[in-house]
Protein backbone atom coordinates (compact mmCIF):
# COMPACT_ATOMS: atom_id res chain seq x y z
CA UNK A 1 0.00 0.00 0.00
CA UNK A 2 1.40 3.38 -1.03
CA UNK A 3 1.81 6.20 1.44
CA UNK A 4 -0.71 8.86 0.61
CA UNK A 5 0.02 12.44 1.53
CA UNK A 6 -3.03 14.08 3.11
CA UNK A 7 -4.27 17.19 1.30
CA UNK A 8 -2.88 20.46 2.59
CA UNK A 9 -5.55 22.48 4.34
CA UNK A 10 -5.05 26.08 3.29
CA UNK A 11 -6.87 29.10 4.63
CA UNK A 12 -6.29 32.67 3.49
CA UNK A 13 -7.69 35.65 5.38
CA UNK A 14 -7.89 39.42 5.26
CA UNK A 15 -10.25 41.08 7.73
CA UNK A 16 -13.69 39.43 7.74
CA UNK A 17 -13.02 37.60 4.42
CA UNK A 18 -11.67 34.07 4.75
CA UNK A 19 -10.95 31.61 1.94
CA UNK A 20 -11.02 28.00 3.12
CA UNK A 21 -11.51 24.54 1.68
CA UNK A 22 -15.14 23.58 1.13
CA UNK A 23 -16.80 21.15 3.55
CA UNK A 24 -19.72 18.80 2.95
CA UNK A 25 -21.71 20.87 5.46
CA UNK A 26 -21.47 23.87 3.07
CA UNK A 27 -23.73 22.21 0.48
CA UNK A 28 -27.10 23.64 1.63
CA UNK A 29 -25.77 27.21 1.83
CA UNK A 30 -23.88 26.98 -1.45
CA UNK A 31 -26.94 25.65 -3.23
CA UNK A 32 -29.10 28.42 -1.77
CA UNK A 33 -26.64 31.17 -2.76
CA UNK A 34 -25.81 29.98 -6.29
CA UNK A 35 -29.37 29.04 -7.18
CA UNK A 36 -29.96 32.61 -8.34
CA UNK A 37 -30.38 33.56 -12.00
CA UNK A 38 -28.35 36.77 -11.47
CA UNK A 39 -25.40 34.64 -10.32
CA UNK A 40 -25.82 31.98 -12.99
CA UNK A 41 -26.03 34.60 -15.76
CA UNK A 42 -22.33 35.34 -15.12
CA UNK A 43 -21.15 31.72 -14.90
CA UNK A 44 -20.32 29.13 -17.50
CA UNK A 45 -23.11 26.80 -18.59
CA UNK A 46 -21.51 23.65 -17.14
CA UNK A 47 -22.81 24.93 -13.80
CA UNK A 48 -26.44 23.78 -13.71
CA UNK A 49 -29.42 26.01 -13.15
CA UNK A 50 -31.45 25.47 -11.12
CA UNK A 51 -28.68 24.34 -8.76
CA UNK A 52 -29.59 21.69 -6.20
CA UNK A 53 -28.06 20.66 -2.92
CA UNK A 54 -27.04 17.43 -4.69
CA UNK A 55 -25.15 19.54 -7.27
CA UNK A 56 -23.35 21.29 -4.42
CA UNK A 57 -22.51 17.99 -2.72
CA UNK A 58 -21.04 16.60 -5.95
CA UNK A 59 -19.01 19.76 -6.57
CA UNK A 60 -17.63 19.79 -3.03
CA UNK A 61 -16.71 16.10 -3.25
CA UNK A 62 -14.91 16.74 -6.55
CA UNK A 63 -12.66 19.48 -5.13
CA UNK A 64 -11.95 18.08 -1.66
CA UNK A 65 -9.00 15.89 -2.80
CA UNK A 66 -7.11 18.88 -4.25
CA UNK A 67 -3.54 19.08 -3.00
CA UNK A 68 -2.66 21.88 -2.92
CA UNK A 69 -6.05 23.49 -2.44
CA UNK A 70 -7.19 25.32 -5.60
CA UNK A 71 -10.90 25.81 -4.86
CA UNK A 72 -12.03 27.78 -1.83
CA UNK A 73 -15.25 28.67 -0.12
CA UNK A 74 -15.47 32.42 0.40
CA UNK A 75 -16.69 33.30 3.87
CA UNK A 76 -17.60 36.70 5.21
CA UNK A 77 -17.92 37.10 8.96
CA UNK A 78 -17.79 33.28 9.18
CA UNK A 79 -20.71 32.77 6.74
CA UNK A 80 -20.11 30.97 3.44
CA UNK A 81 -21.12 33.31 0.62
CA UNK A 82 -19.32 32.20 -2.54
CA UNK A 83 -16.59 30.22 -4.23
CA UNK A 84 -13.29 31.14 -5.88
CA UNK A 85 -10.85 28.80 -7.54
CA UNK A 86 -7.85 28.30 -9.77
CA UNK A 87 -7.50 25.82 -12.62
CA UNK A 88 -3.97 24.87 -13.57
CA UNK A 89 -3.39 24.90 -17.30
CA UNK A 90 -1.66 22.07 -19.13
CA UNK A 91 1.28 21.43 -21.44
CA UNK A 92 3.23 24.58 -22.34
CA UNK A 93 0.73 26.63 -20.28
CA UNK A 94 1.48 24.77 -17.02
CA UNK A 95 2.80 27.92 -15.28
CA UNK A 96 -0.55 29.64 -15.86
CA UNK A 97 -3.89 29.22 -14.12
CA UNK A 98 -7.33 30.42 -15.05
CA UNK A 99 -9.74 31.31 -12.29
CA UNK A 100 -13.37 32.05 -11.59
CA UNK A 101 -15.43 33.27 -8.68
CA UNK A 102 -18.92 34.17 -7.58
CA UNK A 103 -20.35 35.86 -4.51
CA UNK A 104 -23.95 35.58 -3.34
CA UNK A 105 -26.17 38.54 -4.27
CA UNK A 106 -26.93 39.07 -0.57
CA UNK A 107 -23.24 39.95 -0.08
CA UNK A 108 -22.68 42.23 -3.10
CA UNK A 109 -21.27 45.70 -2.48
CA UNK A 110 -19.15 44.75 0.56
CA UNK A 111 -15.80 44.37 -1.24
CA UNK A 112 -15.83 40.61 -0.68
CA UNK A 113 -15.03 39.60 -4.26
CA UNK A 114 -12.19 42.12 -4.44
CA UNK A 115 -10.66 40.90 -1.17
CA UNK A 116 -11.11 37.24 -2.14
CA UNK A 117 -9.40 37.87 -5.48
CA UNK A 118 -6.53 39.69 -3.76
CA UNK A 119 -6.00 36.68 -1.49
CA UNK A 120 -6.24 34.19 -4.37
CA UNK A 121 -3.86 36.24 -6.53
CA UNK A 122 -1.21 36.40 -3.80
CA UNK A 123 -1.62 32.66 -3.16
CA UNK A 124 -1.45 31.71 -6.84
CA UNK A 125 1.53 33.87 -7.73
CA UNK A 126 3.56 33.73 -4.52
CA UNK A 127 2.77 30.39 -2.87
CA UNK A 128 1.92 28.18 -5.85
CA UNK A 129 4.42 29.80 -8.19
CA UNK A 130 2.20 30.51 -11.17
CA UNK A 131 3.61 33.10 -13.54
CA UNK A 132 0.27 34.16 -15.04
CA UNK A 133 -3.33 34.18 -13.78
CA UNK A 134 -6.19 34.95 -16.15
CA UNK A 135 -9.94 34.97 -16.49
CA UNK A 136 -12.73 35.85 -18.88
CA UNK A 137 -15.63 38.20 -18.15
CA UNK A 138 -18.85 38.47 -20.11
CA UNK A 139 -19.32 41.92 -21.68
CA UNK A 140 -22.38 42.67 -19.55
CA UNK A 141 -20.55 42.23 -16.21
CA UNK A 142 -18.77 45.54 -15.50
CA UNK A 143 -18.78 44.83 -11.75
CA UNK A 144 -16.46 41.88 -12.22
CA UNK A 145 -14.25 43.96 -14.51
CA UNK A 146 -13.89 46.55 -11.73
CA UNK A 147 -12.95 43.83 -9.23
CA UNK A 148 -10.19 42.64 -11.57
CA UNK A 149 -8.90 46.13 -12.31
CA UNK A 150 -8.81 46.99 -8.57
CA UNK A 151 -6.53 43.99 -8.12
CA UNK A 152 -4.06 45.00 -10.84
CA UNK A 153 -5.38 42.78 -13.62
CA UNK A 154 -4.96 44.18 -17.12
CA UNK A 155 -7.49 43.77 -19.91
CA UNK A 156 -5.53 41.91 -22.57
CA UNK A 157 -8.23 42.00 -25.17
CA UNK A 158 -11.82 41.61 -26.18
CA UNK A 159 -12.80 38.49 -28.03
CA UNK A 160 -15.65 39.63 -30.27
CA UNK A 161 -18.80 37.51 -30.25
CA UNK A 162 -17.05 34.71 -28.37
CA UNK A 163 -19.75 33.91 -25.78
CA UNK A 164 -23.16 32.33 -26.31
CA UNK A 165 -25.15 32.76 -23.10
CA UNK A 166 -28.93 32.93 -22.58
CA UNK A 167 -29.49 32.56 -26.34
CA UNK A 168 -27.49 35.69 -27.10
CA UNK A 169 -24.00 36.39 -28.44
CA UNK A 170 -21.66 38.44 -26.23
CA UNK A 171 -18.09 39.69 -26.28
CA UNK A 172 -15.59 38.13 -23.88
CA UNK A 173 -13.18 40.40 -22.00
CA UNK A 174 -9.91 38.68 -21.09
CA UNK A 175 -7.96 39.87 -18.03
CA UNK A 176 -4.60 38.70 -16.70
CA UNK A 177 -1.86 39.46 -14.22
CA UNK A 178 1.72 38.24 -14.45
CA UNK A 179 4.55 37.93 -11.97
CA UNK A 180 7.14 40.42 -13.14
CA UNK A 181 10.10 38.63 -11.54
CA UNK A 182 9.98 35.78 -14.10
CA UNK A 183 10.65 35.76 -17.84
Phi, psi and omega in degrees: 000129181284148173285127177255132178276127179293147179301142175289134177263111185250133171233144180230133185218143169216114182059225183279359180263125179232132171256129181214160176302149178284147178241153179306327181291349178282345188306311181299317181291318178300313180300318180296316183289317186278342181281062185218122183302325179295327176287307185300327180301339181252011180247164177289156185289346178292344174276120186289154171216127358297159184249121185262169175297325176298319176301316180296317179299317180294318178298312180300315179298326182287334183258347182300325181285356184304132177212103008283167178296130177241340182242129186233144165282138175265124175242147177231122184050045176070012177248128178295132183218007179174186181219145174218142181199157178256150173229111180297135177275169187245169173058230183289352179261012189296347176265010178243154174220138170270165178210162175211163180200159170209150177230137180306141180305326180297344183247007180295151175082010181252004181077013184293313181298319180297316179293318179299318180293322177301313180297315181295320180296312179299317179297311183295316183281317188267321182268319182270344175081018174294151178264331185218132172241140182212160177206168176242144179232136176291145187305332185270015182241068181295334178298317179292324177298320178295319178302314180296313182296323177298334182262014175086008177285144182250136174287115182274336180172171176239121178268107185294132175050042184267344187246135171242107184222134179054042178061027176226156177263135182225156171281151176249129177258123183257127180240148177208161171224145180232150173283123185282346184278357181242153178286000000 
